[in-house]
Amino acid sequence: MNQDAIRSKYLSDGHCFPIEAMSPEQAAHYRDAFLRLEPEIDASGARRGGQLNQSHVILKFVNEITRNAKILDAVEAVLGPNLLVWGSTFFIKEPRSTGFVSWHQDLHYWGLDKPDGMVSAWLALGPVTKENGCMQFVSGSQTLGDLPHKDFFDENNFLYRGQQAQTEIDPAQVVDVELKAGEFSLHHGYLLHASPANRSDIRRWGLTINYISADNRQIVSDEDYAMLVRGHDTGGHFKPVTDPVEDLSPDAVALHGRIIDAKD
């Protein structure tokens, strides 16, 4: 899919998929990298349940993925040439588990001042299907703007507040975002999205990367961080994130903690 097609589909529906980022073999290589480091990740305290936020700060291979040329080309089609990574999150659903994500909009909580200046790329590191809890989008819902949300705590909800948009979901507008290993989707920050539990016998592997244009600003928090991955940081509105020189180094883990505190 070329950049014009990506941009046209994204502007129309608020999402675009599937887009190829890498081969299934390369996706498996990254999956294996996570598995090798998983005991150290858990020992570091960086992971909260099935969710590992700001993973590009502490894991070299995730930092590498954020700079994947095919992903950046697709993001540039939507945001332009000057790109920052504002966040990255591993969403891993264990086989036959009860974890789910309620219907919500990302930008309701993120405090960024340019809604059209951010996009999330969701990369499948293994096959993602309806059975193992793929994402679901409400096509066109980004045009609704910022909807009211309420918090409903549920220990099975990957969203730690249990945040849920207060709106009726039209099943006819819901699409299942099934992806092959190495493919990704793009979605707008106001697009309603959710995902059900994993009913399969395999892990569901997903890495989401939140990209923003360099002219975006944080308007809720006094401090925020982002990492330049393409072009120039023409805005200078975020504290720069440095690349991890090794996995889970003390300096990287300390920076990770500061970023998590600033964004919470």
C-alpha positions in Angstrom: 0.0 0.0 0.0 1.5 3.3 -1.1 1.5 6.5 1.0 -1.3 8.1 -0.9 -3.5 5.1 -0.4 -2.6 5.0 3.3 -3.4 8.7 3.8 -6.7 8.5 1.9 -7.9 5.4 3.9 -6.8 6.9 7.2 -8.5 10.3 6.6 -11.7 8.5 5.6 -12.0 5.8 8.2 -9.7 7.0 11.0 -7.6 3.8 10.5 -5.7 1.9 7.9 -4.7 -1.8 7.8 -3.1 -4.2 7.1 0.3 -2.6 6.2 3.5 -4.7 6.0 6.4 -3.7 8.3 8.5 -6.8 8.2 8.6 -10.5 7.4 7.0 -13.1 9.8 10.6 -14.3 10.4 11.7 -10.8 11.5 8.6 -10.6 13.7 9.5 -13.9 15.3 13.1 -12.6 15.9 11.7 -9.7 17.9 9.3 -12.0 19.7 12.2 -14.2 20.8 14.1 -11.1 22.0 11.2 -10.3 24.3 11.1 -13.9 25.6 14.8 -13.9 26.4 14.4 -10.6 28.4 11.0 -11.3 29.9 12.4 -12.5 33.3 14.5 -9.4 33.6 11.6 -7.2 32.5 9.4 -8.6 35.2 12.2 -8.4 37.8 12.7 -4.7 37.0 9.0 -3.9 37.9 8.5 -2.1 34.5 5.5 -4.2 33.5 2.0 -3.7 34.9 0.0 -6.8 34.3 -0.1 -7.6 30.6 1.0 -4.1 29.7 4.6 -2.8 29.3 4.6 0.9 28.7 7.5 3.0 27.3 9.3 -0.1 26.3 11.4 1.7 23.7 13.2 3.4 26.6 14.5 0.2 28.2 14.7 -2.3 25.3 17.0 -1.9 22.4 15.0 -4.0 20.0 11.8 -2.0 20.6 13.8 1.2 20.0 14.9 -0.4 16.7 11.3 -1.2 15.8 10.2 2.4 16.3 12.6 3.4 13.5 11.4 0.7 11.0 11.4 2.5 7.7 8.1 1.0 6.5 6.3 2.0 9.7 7.8 5.5 9.5 6.9 5.9 5.8 3.2 5.1 6.7 3.2 7.4 9.6 4.8 10.2 7.6 2.0 9.9 5.1 -0.4 10.9 7.9 1.7 13.3 10.1 4.4 14.7 7.8 8.2 14.4 7.9 9.1 15.4 11.5 8.2 12.5 13.8 8.6 11.8 17.5 7.7 8.7 19.5 5.6 9.7 22.5 5.1 6.2 23.8 5.2 2.5 23.1 3.3 -0.4 24.8 3.4 -4.1 24.7 -0.1 -5.6 24.9 0.4 -9.3 25.5 -2.7 -11.5 26.0 -2.0 -14.9 27.5 -3.7 -18.0 26.1 -7.2 -18.6 27.4 -7.0 -15.5 29.5 -9.7 -13.0 30.6 -7.9 -9.7 29.8 -9.7 -7.3 27.6 -9.7 -3.6 26.6 -12.9 -1.6 26.9 -14.1 0.9 24.2 -12.2 4.1 24.6 -10.4 7.0 22.8 -6.7 7.5 23.5 -6.6 11.2 23.2 -9.2 11.7 25.9 -6.5 11.1 28.4 -3.2 12.1 26.8 -3.2 15.9 27.0 -1.8 16.5 23.5 -3.0 19.7 21.8 -3.1 18.5 18.2 -5.5 15.6 17.7 -4.5 15.2 14.0 -0.8 15.4 15.0 -0.7 11.9 16.5 -1.2 8.4 15.2 -0.8 4.9 16.8 0.9 2.1 14.9 -0.1 -1.3 16.3 2.4 -4.0 15.2 1.5 -7.7 15.3 4.6 -9.8 16.4 2.5 -13.0 16.0 -0.8 -13.8 14.2 -3.6 -11.6 15.5 -7.1 -13.0 15.0 -10.7 -12.6 16.3 -10.1 -15.8 18.4 -7.0 -14.4 20.2 -8.4 -11.0 20.9 -7.6 -8.7 18.0 -8.3 -5.0 18.2 -11.7 -3.7 17.0 -12.3 -0.2 15.5 -15.5 1.8 15.0 -14.9 3.1 11.5 -15.3 6.9 11.2 -15.6 7.5 14.9 -12.7 9.8 15.0 -15.1 12.5 13.6 -17.0 12.4 16.9 -14.3 14.3 18.7 -13.6 14.0 22.4 -16.3 11.8 24.0 -17.1 11.6 27.8 -15.5 8.6 29.5 -16.1 7.0 32.9 -13.8 4.8 34.9 -15.0 1.3 35.8 -12.4 -0.6 37.6 -12.1 -4.2 36.5 -9.1 -6.4 37.2 -9.4 -8.0 33.8 -9.2 -4.6 31.9 -5.8 -3.8 30.5 -6.7 -0.1 31.0 -5.8 0.4 34.6 -8.5 2.9 35.2 -11.1 0.8 33.3 -11.9 3.8 31.2 -14.8 3.5 28.9 -16.4 5.9 26.4 -19.9 6.8 27.1 -21.5 6.3 23.7 -23.5 3.6 21.9 -21.4 1.3 19.7 -23.0 0.5 16.3 -22.0 -3.1 15.6 -22.4 -2.4 11.9 -19.5 0.0 12.1 -17.1 -2.3 14.0 -14.2 -3.9 12.1 -12.0 -6.6 13.4 -8.3 -5.8 13.0 -6.9 -9.2 12.1 -3.2 -9.0 11.2 -0.4 -11.5 10.1 2.9 -11.5 12.0 4.9 -8.4 10.8 1.8 -6.4 9.7 0.5 -3.3 11.5 -2.4 -0.9 11.6 -2.7 2.8 12.1 -5.4 4.5 14.0 -6.4 8.1 15.0 -6.3 9.1 18.7 -10.1 9.8 18.7 -11.0 6.5 17.0 -13.0 4.3 19.3 -11.3 1.0 19.8 -11.3 -2.1 22.1 -10.4 -5.7 22.1 -11.9 -8.8 23.7 -10.2 -11.6 25.6 -7.9 -14.2 24.1 -9.9 -17.4 23.6 -7.1 -19.3 21.8 -4.2 -21.5 22.9 -1.5 -19.0 21.8 -0.3 -15.7 23.1 -1.5 -12.6 21.3 1.5 -10.3 20.7 1.0 -6.7 20.0 3.3 -3.6 20.2 1.7 -0.2 19.8 3.9 2.8 19.0 2.4 6.3 19.5 3.9 8.8 17.0 3.4 12.6 17.2 4.3 15.4 14.9 7.1 17.6 16.2 4.8 20.6 16.6 2.5 18.9 19.1 2.5 20.0 22.7 1.6 18.6 26.1 -1.1 20.9 27.7 -2.1 18.9 30.8 1.2 17.9 32.4 4.1 20.2 33.3 6.6 17.6 32.0 6.6 15.2 29.1 9.1 13.2 27.0 9.4 12.1 23.4 12.1 10.6 21.1 13.0 12.0 17.7 12.9 9.2 15.0 12.7 11.1 11.7 13.3 14.6 10.5 13.9 17.4 13.0 12.4 18.3 16.4 11.1 21.6 15.1 8.9 22.2 18.2 11.2 21.4 21.0 8.2 20.9 23.4 9.3 17.6 24.9 12.2 16.5 27.0 14.3 14.3 24.7 14.5 10.5 25.3 17.9 8.9 24.8 18.4 5.6 23.1 19.1 2.7 25.5 22.7 1.6 25.1 21.9 -1.8 26.6 18.7 -3.6 27.7 17.3 -2.7 31.1 20.4 -0.7 32.1 20.1 1.2 35.5 20.1 4.5 33.7 17.4 3.4 31.2 15.2 2.0 34.0 15.5 5.2 36.0 14.6 7.3 32.9 11.7 4.9 32.3 10.4 5.5 35.8 10.5 9.3 35.3 8.6 9.1 32.1 6.0 6.8 33.5 5.5 9.2 36.5 5.3 12.2 34.1 2.6 10.6 31.9 0.5 9.1 34.7 
